[in-house]
Amino acid sequence: MSEAGFRSVGFIFARGGSKGVPGKNIRPLAGKPLIAHAIEVGLATPGIETVIVSTDDAAIAEVARAHGAEVPFERPAELAQDNSPEWLAWQHAIRWHYDNRGRFDCFVSLPATSPFRVVGDVAACIDIVRQDPETDAVITVTASNRSPYFNMVTIGADLLAEVVIKSDGAAAFRRQDAPPVYDMTTVAYAARPDFVLGAERLFAGRVRAVTVPVERAADIDTEFDFCMAEAIAAMQDEGK
């Protein structure tokens, strides 16, 4: 349900041709297809009026509908290749909505590969877009275990290692001396639709961030990631 005329629409972009984990978007995790976790959180988030799945795959579409999402269009093949920028799929989905259901205020992307998000993570992103007219987009981040100022290095052709970024002209000697850095997560993205349509990339605009704890920041891209997610889900189930 929209809040005070502010329309938010949730989208999940799920291709059928995953190479790292074949069929991952509908592979079971904690008793339900992976994509169902994203759908359920999207539908439960205040302000999101519907969740739309953009996919080229009939099996994904069937599972998405069974769990309450809409699949009102098929993603064009040229936007579903291994090298297709998802940004273009975002633009396609927004244009479809504008043409068929009208304009809306907040585009929300909920990647299926992040199954441990909670409603509060998504709502926090939407709140920033609603409350700050200067914000073009909001990302989610988590504190990084590695820092380009301290323990990330490049290795040259001569096999010599150097810290990626030197702080104030010298490498930090302790982690505490290095500026804090964060990893981007796939927990949620929120953006103004017109910004997405008019820009070529996410960081072309004014981007703010919502920090989430590492236990909710898992992103499944490989078999190892999926095994880790199964272990996390099992521990969460034991803790209930």
N, C-alpha and C positions, 0 to 999 in steps of 0.2 A: 504494500500500500504506500502510495506517495505521501510525503510529509509536507503539508502546507504548500502544495503546488510545486515542490521540488521533486522532479522525476528522476529516479535512479533505475537503471536497467542492468542486470547482471548477464555476463556472457562467459561461456566456456568454449575455448578453441581446442578442438581435439581431432587431430588427423588420424587416419587409419593405418598409416604406413610407418609406424615407429620401428626404427632399426635397433636401438639399444635394448629395448624390452618389447618384443613383438606382442601386439594386442594389449599393451599396458593399460590403456584407458578404461578397459572393461574387465581387466584381470581382478579377481577377488582380493580384497584386503580387509581383514577384520569382519568377514562375513557379508561384504557387499562390494559391488564393482567399484573400482577406484574412482571413476567419475561421479558416482553417487555421493561420495563424501563432499565434493565441491557443490553439487546441486543442493544437498540438504542445508549446508551452511548458507548458501545464497538465498534460498527460499525463507530461511529463518531470520535473515538480517532485516531489521526494521528499515523501511524506506525503499528496499528493492522490490519493484512491482512484479517482476518476472525474471526467470533465468532462461536464456536462449543459448542453445548449443549450436556452434558452427562446426560442421563436420562434413567430410566427403564420404563417410563410411556408414553403410546401412545398419551394421550391427551396433555401432556406437549410437546411432540415432534411435534405434529401438530401445536400447537400455536407458538412454537419457529420458525418453518419453515415459518409460515405465517408472522412473523415479521422480517424475513431476516437472521435468524441464520441457521447454518447447523446442522443436526443431522445425521452424517454419520455412527454411530454405536449405538448399544443398550448397556447400562451399564449392566454388569453382575449382576445377582441377589445377589450374595454374597457381592457385593460392594454397595448394595442399601438397606441394613437393618438398623434398628434404631441404632445398635451398630457398624456399619461399619465405620472405620476411613476414613474421606474424603481424607486424605493423600494418601491412597491406590487408590482411584478413580483418584486423580491427576496423580499418576504414570501410571495407566492404560491408561489414555487419552494421556499422553506423548508418551508412547510406541506405541500406535495406530498411532499417527502422525508420529513418526520416521519410522515405518514400511510401512506406506502407502503414506506419503507425504514428508518425509525427515526430516532432523534435522532443528531446529530453535533456536533462541537465547534467547527469553524471553517468558516465560510462564506467562499468566495473568489470574487470577481467579477473576470473577466478580459475587459474590453471588447475587442471585435474591432477597434476603431478604433486600437489601440495596438500596431502590429506589431513594434516593435523591443525589447520587453521581453526579459529573459533569465530563466532559471530562478532565479538568485540574487536577483533583485528580488522575485519571488513568495515564495520560501522565507523571505526576511527578514521579510516581513509576517506569515507564518504563525508564525514563531518568536516574535515579540513576543506574539501572542495566546496561544500555548502557555505561554510563560514568565512572563507578567505577568497574574495573575488580575484585576488592577484595570483592565486595558485592555478597552474595549468594541469598539473598531474601530481599524484601521490604514489610513492612506492613503499614497499615494506622492506625492512633491513633487519639484520641481526649482527651483534658484535662479532667481529672477525677474530679467528684464532691466529691468523697470520697478518703481518704488517709489512707493507713495502718499505717502511722506514726502519724496520728492525730485523725481521727474519725471513724476508723474501729477497731472492737474489737473481741477477742475470748472470749467464755464463757466456763469455765471449769466445771467439774462434781460438784464442790462445788458452782456453779452459780456465781462465781466471774468473773468479766470482766477485761480484760487486753488489752491494745493497741497491735495490731498485730505485729508491728515492732517499736522498740524503737530506736530513732535517737541518736547516740552518747551516748548510755547508759541511756537515759531518754526520756520520751515521750515529744513531742512538745507541748508547752502551747498555741501556736497560729498557725493557719493554715499557716501563712506566714513563720513560722519557719520550717515547714515540707518540705522535698525535693519534687519537683514537680513529680507527677505520672500521668500516662495516661491510658486510657482504649483502648484496641485493638478494632478496628471496622471491619466490613465486607465490607467496601467501595471498597477495592481492595487489591490484593496480586500480587506481581510480583516476579518471581524467575528464576534462570537459570535452564533449564530443567534437565541438568545432575546432578545438586545438588539435585533436588527433587528425581531423580531416585536412587541416591546413599545414601541418608540419610533416617533416620527412623522418623524424625520429623523436623518441621520448625526451631526450635531454636537449632538444631545441627550445624547450620552454622552461618555465619556472617550476621546479620539481621539489616537493617536500617529502619527508619520510616519516613513517611510523615504525618504531622499533618493536620487534617481537622476540620472545625468548627462543633460544636455539632449539628447544624441544618441539616448537611448533613450526620450525623453519625447514623441515626436511623437503627436498625436491627430488623426485624419483626420475632418474634419467638412465640408470643402468641396472643390471641384475643385482649388483651389490647394493645399490640404493634400495631396491625393492626388498631385499633380505633384511636390511636395516629397518625399513619401515614396518615389516612384519614383526620384528623383534620389539620395536617401540610400541606397536599396537598391542602386543601380548602383555607387555609390562603395564600399559595403561589399563588393560582389562583386569589384570591381577590386582591393581591398586583400587579398583572400584569397590 
